[in-house]
Amino acid sequence: MTGIHHNPLEGKSHFRGVWVFLEGRKGALRDVSIQLIGEGRRIADRGGVPLTGVLPGHDVEALARHAIGYGLDRVIVVDHPLLEIYRSRPFTKVMATLITRHKPEIVLYGASKNGRDLGGRLHAVLETGLAADCVKFDIDEEGNLDMIRPSFGGKSLAHILCKQHRPQMASARRNVFLAPPHDPTRHGEVVRETVDLSEADLDAKLLEFKEFVREGGVRPDEAEVVVSGGYGLGDPKYFGMLQDLADLLGGAVAASRKAVDSGWIPKEFQVGQTGMTVRPKVYFAIGISGAVQHLAGMQESDKIVAINLDPKAAIFEIADYGIVGDLFQIVPEFIRQLKELKAGRGPLIAPLATIA
Amino acid sequence: MPAGGPFRILVCIKQVPKAQELQVDPKTQTLKRVGVPSEINPPDANALEFALRIKDRMPAEIIVLSMGPTSFDESLERSIGMGADRAVLLTDRILGGSDTVPTAHALSETIKKIGGYDLILCGEETTDASTGHVGPGIAGHLDIPQITYISEIDIVDGKVHARRTAEDGSEWWEAAMPCLVTVNFGCNKPRAPTLSGKIRVKRGGVIVHWSCADVGIDPNKVGLKNSPTIVAKVDTVHLPPRARKLFHGEPPEAVAGLLKALVEDGVIRP
């Protein structure tokens, strides 16, 4: 021993190629998986190695063929009824088996709930490094993957290296990498592989699934104005007031984690480290104290407006504009004055060209 | 459930610097960490609260487990004060610098030594490292079912029922025990320590310290040099300076000022 602990996949020179774990849902790929194919392509091309997608699922051959169009050289499909929905144990078993069998040098996952659930279990079983929630990748001078992730709620960026263990694994945040265009004529190989799975691998049962339904309108992560509500609202009914404001501005409503966890608004509206990242022209933080986890998801907004009763709330530290006071007086007044301003004037938010 | 013994719940906690207190030093542009008060990692406090709620409904024993320096006793004492029965701190210099791989290994070895567990609760992630990898890592090592990112939990006919929040919807899962779950931050309100709990801490004997040797952890599997990942460097993010302009006065006046500023910035068109 040289003081370096080797994982069971000893001998890192045998490891080759870049893999992307593909998450399917309702016959389509998750957007983070598509975005990762683009980033994986870039990394694979720098090393002159092939890019492989891995798609465990059931009846996913057509999806695998489609995935190639985003830039993959091949897709490994493991088809089994147990893999029809994401389940921790069978998916971990499939990935561990394939990684041990083929020895990829790099494996990338989307930092979705399932991606983290899988990566966390898998990296412990394989005894290799896993960097969470990366926003950027590079290759260092020794050829290691430089896995760059926000730390302390985005106040700094940490460069994570996994020098001795293989594969180097990372999960990547949604919507930071650009989705590549789809080329239906692209050629690639679909490889079917088998992994032994049985009822014994079914250690958890999905009893019920209730899909979140998004009620029309713009998505917060695509909107130019985001009106976000927090625990200070005190009651879910006040999101109606925020929706009125968002409608006036042609924007979208979002929420802090605490509002989501209080059951006031579905998870899909959550902005922050464990929710979505938004970069609108104006972000209204209403009744949001500004925990670092929240700031991580909105601090790149062009302008930040904070309305909060507590003058010491951290949100004021990063706000361009703030009003300390009772949101239940301020927001209705803001709506009233906006309506006055708007009377007979068309869209309130200036088109892009007039800003820059 | 193991025959005979009480229903045993293990709660894994970490002590972290209070996130709200972390500030960037405007001069050095680095994080000010000295003198920052500590707390139980908030999602771990939510995990402990779920354990206590189970114990409110049925006979159960709650053991809190942590790994770190002896200063972590502060959080273990608080856990006992809240109602946990006892606590184990895995503390050893050779653990220093462990990333999630040795951490999951060391904690699962400690859990094996405690034994007899039915349910393991962890927070979904820590507020200082934010990986969420250790809970699933422990489940992997112990080869038991895991249900991550849960907001509700119940024990039904000797099985765990838990509601998991995924991206597209909420899922109710059922798993046999022993089972590990990771709990969403903020999904419940952790109770305050009680007087009787604090008295139990004062009496002593409820917190034990174990070294790696006590547990039988291989020194070649833990610590910085046995961690697959290293933090090569940290860049400070230079965020654009913000005006931090406050509008004062009665709501009509303050709002008028804000609106005028947004119009002047060209963000809202007059």
HADDOCK unambig.tbl for C-alpha pairs under 7 A between the chains (distance, minus, plus):
assign (segid A and resid 4 and name CA) (segid B and resid 225 and name CA) 6.77 0.50 0.50
assign (segid A and resid 4 and name CA) (segid B and resid 226 and name CA) 6.64 0.50 0.50
assign (segid A and resid 5 and name CA) (segid B and resid 220 and name CA) 6.97 0.50 0.50
assign (segid A and resid 5 and name CA) (segid B and resid 226 and name CA) 5.52 0.50 0.50
assign (segid A and resid 113 and name CA) (segid B and resid 166 and name CA) 6.01 0.50 0.50
assign (segid A and resid 113 and name CA) (segid B and resid 167 and name CA) 6.93 0.50 0.50
assign (segid A and resid 116 and name CA) (segid B and resid 132 and name CA) 6.99 0.50 0.50
assign (segid A and resid 116 and name CA) (segid B and resid 133 and name CA) 6.98 0.50 0.50
assign (segid A and resid 117 and name CA) (segid B and resid 136 and name CA) 6.24 0.50 0.50
assign (segid A and resid 117 and name CA) (segid B and resid 148 and name CA) 6.60 0.50 0.50
assign (segid A and resid 120 and name CA) (segid B and resid 133 and name CA) 4.06 0.50 0.50
assign (segid A and resid 120 and name CA) (segid B and resid 134 and name CA) 6.54 0.50 0.50
assign (segid A and resid 120 and name CA) (segid B and resid 136 and name CA) 5.03 0.50 0.50
assign (segid A and resid 120 and name CA) (segid B and resid 137 and name CA) 5.22 0.50 0.50
assign (segid A and resid 121 and name CA) (segid B and resid 136 and name CA) 4.50 0.50 0.50
assign (segid A and resid 121 and name CA) (segid B and resid 137 and name CA) 4.34 0.50 0.50
assign (segid A and resid 121 and name CA) (segid B and resid 139 and name CA) 6.82 0.50 0.50
assign (segid A and resid 121 and name CA) (segid B and resid 140 and name CA) 4.99 0.50 0.50
assign (segid A and resid 124 and name CA) (segid B and resid 101 and name CA) 5.48 0.50 0.50
assign (segid A and resid 124 and name CA) (segid B and resid 104 and name CA) 6.91 0.50 0.50
assign (segid A and resid 124 and name CA) (segid B and resid 137 and name CA) 4.88 0.50 0.50
assign (segid A and resid 124 and name CA) (segid B and resid 140 and name CA) 6.59 0.50 0.50
assign (segid A and resid 124 and name CA) (segid B and resid 141 and name CA) 6.85 0.50 0.50
assign (segid A and resid 125 and name CA) (segid B and resid 140 and name CA) 6.06 0.50 0.50
assign (segid A and resid 125 and name CA) (segid B and resid 141 and name CA) 6.39 0.50 0.50
assign (segid A and resid 127 and name CA) (segid B and resid 101 and name CA) 6.26 0.50 0.50
assign (segid A and resid 128 and name CA) (segid B and resid 228 and name CA) 5.77 0.50 0.50
assign (segid A and resid 129 and name CA) (segid B and resid 228 and name CA) 4.78 0.50 0.50
assign (segid A and resid 129 and name CA) (segid B and resid 229 and name CA) 5.31 0.50 0.50
assign (segid A and resid 132 and name CA) (segid B and resid 131 and name CA) 5.26 0.50 0.50
assign (segid A and resid 151 and name CA) (segid B and resid 129 and name CA) 6.90 0.50 0.50
assign (segid A and resid 152 and name CA) (segid B and resid 128 and name CA) 6.16 0.50 0.50
assign (segid A and resid 155 and name CA) (segid B and resid 236 and name CA) 6.42 0.50 0.50
assign (segid A and resid 155 and name CA) (segid B and resid 237 and name CA) 5.57 0.50 0.50
assign (segid A and resid 156 and name CA) (segid B and resid 234 and name CA) 6.54 0.50 0.50
assign (segid A and resid 156 and name CA) (segid B and resid 235 and name CA) 5.53 0.50 0.50
assign (segid A and resid 156 and name CA) (segid B and resid 236 and name CA) 4.26 0.50 0.50
assign (segid A and resid 156 and name CA) (segid B and resid 237 and name CA) 4.82 0.50 0.50
assign (segid A and resid 157 and name CA) (segid B and resid 234 and name CA) 5.53 0.50 0.50
assign (segid A and resid 157 and name CA) (segid B and resid 235 and name CA) 5.04 0.50 0.50
assign (segid A and resid 157 and name CA) (segid B and resid 236 and name CA) 6.23 0.50 0.50
assign (segid A and resid 157 and name CA) (segid B and resid 237 and name CA) 6.55 0.50 0.50
assign (segid A and resid 158 and name CA) (segid B and resid 231 and name CA) 6.42 0.50 0.50
assign (segid A and resid 158 and name CA) (segid B and resid 233 and name CA) 5.99 0.50 0.50
assign (segid A and resid 158 and name CA) (segid B and resid 234 and name CA) 4.37 0.50 0.50
assign (segid A and resid 158 and name CA) (segid B and resid 235 and name CA) 6.36 0.50 0.50
assign (segid A and resid 159 and name CA) (segid B and resid 231 and name CA) 5.67 0.50 0.50
assign (segid A and resid 159 and name CA) (segid B and resid 232 and name CA) 5.45 0.50 0.50
assign (segid A and resid 159 and name CA) (segid B and resid 233 and name CA) 5.36 0.50 0.50
assign (segid A and resid 159 and name CA) (segid B and resid 234 and name CA) 6.11 0.50 0.50
assign (segid A and resid 160 and name CA) (segid B and resid 229 and name CA) 6.39 0.50 0.50
assign (segid A and resid 160 and name CA) (segid B and resid 230 and name CA) 5.66 0.50 0.50
assign (segid A and resid 160 and name CA) (segid B and resid 231 and name CA) 4.66 0.50 0.50
assign (segid A and resid 160 and name CA) (segid B and resid 232 and name CA) 5.83 0.50 0.50
assign (segid A and resid 161 and name CA) (segid B and resid 229 and name CA) 5.50 0.50 0.50
assign (segid A and resid 161 and name CA) (segid B and resid 230 and name CA) 5.44 0.50 0.50
assign (segid A and resid 161 and name CA) (segid B and resid 231 and name CA) 6.47 0.50 0.50
assign (segid A and resid 161 and name CA) (segid B and resid 232 and name CA) 6.37 0.50 0.50
assign (segid A and resid 162 and name CA) (segid B and resid 228 and name CA) 5.48 0.50 0.50
assign (segid A and resid 162 and name CA) (segid B and resid 229 and name CA) 4.46 0.50 0.50
assign (segid A and resid 162 and name CA) (segid B and resid 230 and name CA) 6.51 0.50 0.50
assign (segid A and resid 164 and name CA) (segid B and resid 228 and name CA) 6.67 0.50 0.50
assign (segid A and resid 165 and name CA) (segid B and resid 228 and name CA) 5.84 0.50 0.50
assign (segid A and resid 203 and name CA) (segid B and resid 145 and name CA) 5.83 0.50 0.50
assign (segid A and resid 203 and name CA) (segid B and resid 175 and name CA) 6.23 0.50 0.50
assign (segid A and resid 204 and name CA) (segid B and resid 145 and name CA) 6.58 0.50 0.50
assign (segid A and resid 204 and name CA) (segid B and resid 173 and name CA) 6.53 0.50 0.50
assign (segid A and resid 204 and name CA) (segid B and resid 174 and name CA) 5.54 0.50 0.50
assign (segid A and resid 204 and name CA) (segid B and resid 175 and name CA) 4.45 0.50 0.50
assign (segid A and resid 205 and name CA) (segid B and resid 173 and name CA) 5.50 0.50 0.50
assign (segid A and resid 205 and name CA) (segid B and resid 174 and name CA) 5.04 0.50 0.50
assign (segid A and resid 205 and name CA) (segid B and resid 175 and name CA) 6.37 0.50 0.50
assign (segid A and resid 206 and name CA) (segid B and resid 171 and name CA) 6.89 0.50 0.50
assign (segid A and resid 206 and name CA) (segid B and resid 172 and name CA) 5.98 0.50 0.50
assign (segid A and resid 206 and name CA) (segid B and resid 173 and name CA) 4.58 0.50 0.50
assign (segid A and resid 206 and name CA) (segid B and resid 174 and name CA) 6.43 0.50 0.50
assign (segid A and resid 207 and name CA) (segid B and resid 172 and name CA) 5.33 0.50 0.50
assign (segid A and resid 207 and name CA) (segid B and resid 173 and name CA) 5.53 0.50 0.50
assign (segid A and resid 207 and name CA) (segid B and resid 174 and name CA) 6.66 0.50 0.50
assign (segid A and resid 208 and name CA) (segid B and resid 171 and name CA) 5.67 0.50 0.50
assign (segid A and resid 208 and name CA) (segid B and resid 172 and name CA) 5.03 0.50 0.50
assign (segid A and resid 209 and name CA) (segid B and resid 169 and name CA) 6.69 0.50 0.50
assign (segid A and resid 209 and name CA) (segid B and resid 170 and name CA) 5.82 0.50 0.50
assign (segid A and resid 209 and name CA) (segid B and resid 171 and name CA) 4.53 0.50 0.50
assign (segid A and resid 209 and name CA) (segid B and resid 172 and name CA) 6.48 0.50 0.50
assign (segid A and resid 210 and name CA) (segid B and resid 169 and name CA) 5.33 0.50 0.50
assign (segid A and resid 210 and name CA) (segid B and resid 170 and name CA) 5.27 0.50 0.50
assign (segid A and resid 210 and name CA) (segid B and resid 171 and name CA) 6.44 0.50 0.50
assign (segid A and resid 211 and name CA) (segid B and resid 168 and name CA) 5.74 0.50 0.50
assign (segid A and resid 211 and name CA) (segid B and resid 169 and name CA) 4.01 0.50 0.50
assign (segid A and resid 211 and name CA) (segid B and resid 170 and name CA) 6.46 0.50 0.50
assign (segid A and resid 212 and name CA) (segid B and resid 168 and name CA) 5.56 0.50 0.50
assign (segid A and resid 212 and name CA) (segid B and resid 169 and name CA) 4.61 0.50 0.50
assign (segid A and resid 258 and name CA) (segid B and resid 186 and name CA) 6.29 0.50 0.50
assign (segid A and resid 261 and name CA) (segid B and resid 186 and name CA) 5.89 0.50 0.50
assign (segid A and resid 261 and name CA) (segid B and resid 187 and name CA) 5.29 0.50 0.50
assign (segid A and resid 262 and name CA) (segid B and resid 187 and name CA) 6.80 0.50 0.50
assign (segid A and resid 268 and name CA) (segid B and resid 167 and name CA) 6.70 0.50 0.50
assign (segid A and resid 291 and name CA) (segid B and resid 20 and name CA) 5.96 0.50 0.50
assign (segid A and resid 292 and name CA) (segid B and resid 19 and name CA) 6.71 0.50 0.50
assign (segid A and resid 292 and name CA) (segid B and resid 20 and name CA) 6.71 0.50 0.50
assign (segid A and resid 316 and name CA) (segid B and resid 244 and name CA) 6.50 0.50 0.50
assign (segid A and resid 317 and name CA) (segid B and resid 244 and name CA) 6.49 0.50 0.50
assign (segid A and resid 318 and name CA) (segid B and resid 242 and name CA) 5.85 0.50 0.50
assign (segid A and resid 318 and name CA) (segid B and resid 244 and name CA) 6.71 0.50 0.50
assign (segid A and resid 319 and name CA) (segid B and resid 242 and name CA) 6.05 0.50 0.50
assign (segid A and resid 319 and name CA) (segid B and resid 244 and name CA) 5.21 0.50 0.50
assign (segid A and resid 320 and name CA) (segid B and resid 242 and name CA) 4.93 0.50 0.50
assign (segid A and resid 320 and name CA) (segid B and resid 243 and name CA) 4.54 0.50 0.50
assign (segid A and resid 320 and name CA) (segid B and resid 244 and name CA) 4.57 0.50 0.50
assign (segid A and resid 320 and name CA) (segid B and resid 245 and name CA) 5.97 0.50 0.50
assign (segid A and resid 321 and name CA) (segid B and resid 243 and name CA) 6.89 0.50 0.50
assign (segid A and resid 321 and name CA) (segid B and resid 244 and name CA) 5.51 0.50 0.50
assign (segid A and resid 321 and name CA) (segid B and resid 245 and name CA) 4.81 0.50 0.50
assign (segid A and resid 321 and name CA) (segid B and resid 246 and name CA) 5.74 0.50 0.50
assign (segid A and resid 321 and name CA) (segid B and resid 258 and name CA) 6.99 0.50 0.50
assign (segid A and resid 322 and name CA) (segid B and resid 244 and name CA) 6.86 0.50 0.50
assign (segid A and resid 322 and name CA) (segid B and resid 245 and name CA) 6.12 0.50 0.50
assign (segid A and resid 322 and name CA) (segid B and resid 246 and name CA) 4.61 0.50 0.50
assign (segid A and resid 322 and name CA) (segid B and resid 247 and name CA) 6.24 0.50 0.50
assign (segid A and resid 323 and name CA) (segid B and resid 246 and name CA) 5.57 0.50 0.50
assign (segid A and resid 323 and name CA) (segid B and resid 247 and name CA) 5.30 0.50 0.50
assign (segid A and resid 323 and name CA) (segid B and resid 248 and name CA) 6.69 0.50 0.50
assign (segid A and resid 323 and name CA) (segid B and resid 254 and name CA) 6.81 0.50 0.50
assign (segid A and resid 329 and name CA) (segid B and resid 251 and name CA) 6.56 0.50 0.50
assign (segid A and resid 330 and name CA) (segid B and resid 251 and name CA) 5.38 0.50 0.50
assign (segid A and resid 330 and name CA) (segid B and resid 255 and name CA) 6.84 0.50 0.50
assign (segid A and resid 333 and name CA) (segid B and resid 251 and name CA) 6.73 0.50 0.50
assign (segid A and resid 333 and name CA) (segid B and resid 252 and name CA) 6.29 0.50 0.50
assign (segid A and resid 333 and name CA) (segid B and resid 255 and name CA) 6.92 0.50 0.50
assign (segid A and resid 334 and name CA) (segid B and resid 255 and name CA) 5.79 0.50 0.50
assign (segid A and resid 341 and name CA) (segid B and resid 270 and name CA) 6.93 0.50 0.50
assign (segid A and resid 348 and name CA) (segid B and resid 268 and name CA) 5.13 0.50 0.50
assign (segid A and resid 348 and name CA) (segid B and resid 269 and name CA) 5.05 0.50 0.50
assign (segid A and resid 349 and name CA) (segid B and resid 267 and name CA) 5.75 0.50 0.50
assign (segid A and resid 349 and name CA) (segid B and resid 268 and name CA) 4.54 0.50 0.50
assign (segid A and resid 349 and name CA) (segid B and resid 269 and name CA) 5.75 0.50 0.50
assign (segid A and resid 350 and name CA) (segid B and resid 266 and name CA) 6.48 0.50 0.50
assign (segid A and resid 350 and name CA) (segid B and resid 267 and name CA) 5.77 0.50 0.50
assign (segid A and resid 350 and name CA) (segid B and resid 268 and name CA) 5.75 0.50 0.50
assign (segid A and resid 350 and name CA) (segid B and resid 269 and name CA) 5.31 0.50 0.50
assign (segid A and resid 355 and name CA) (segid B and resid 266 and name CA) 5.95 0.50 0.50
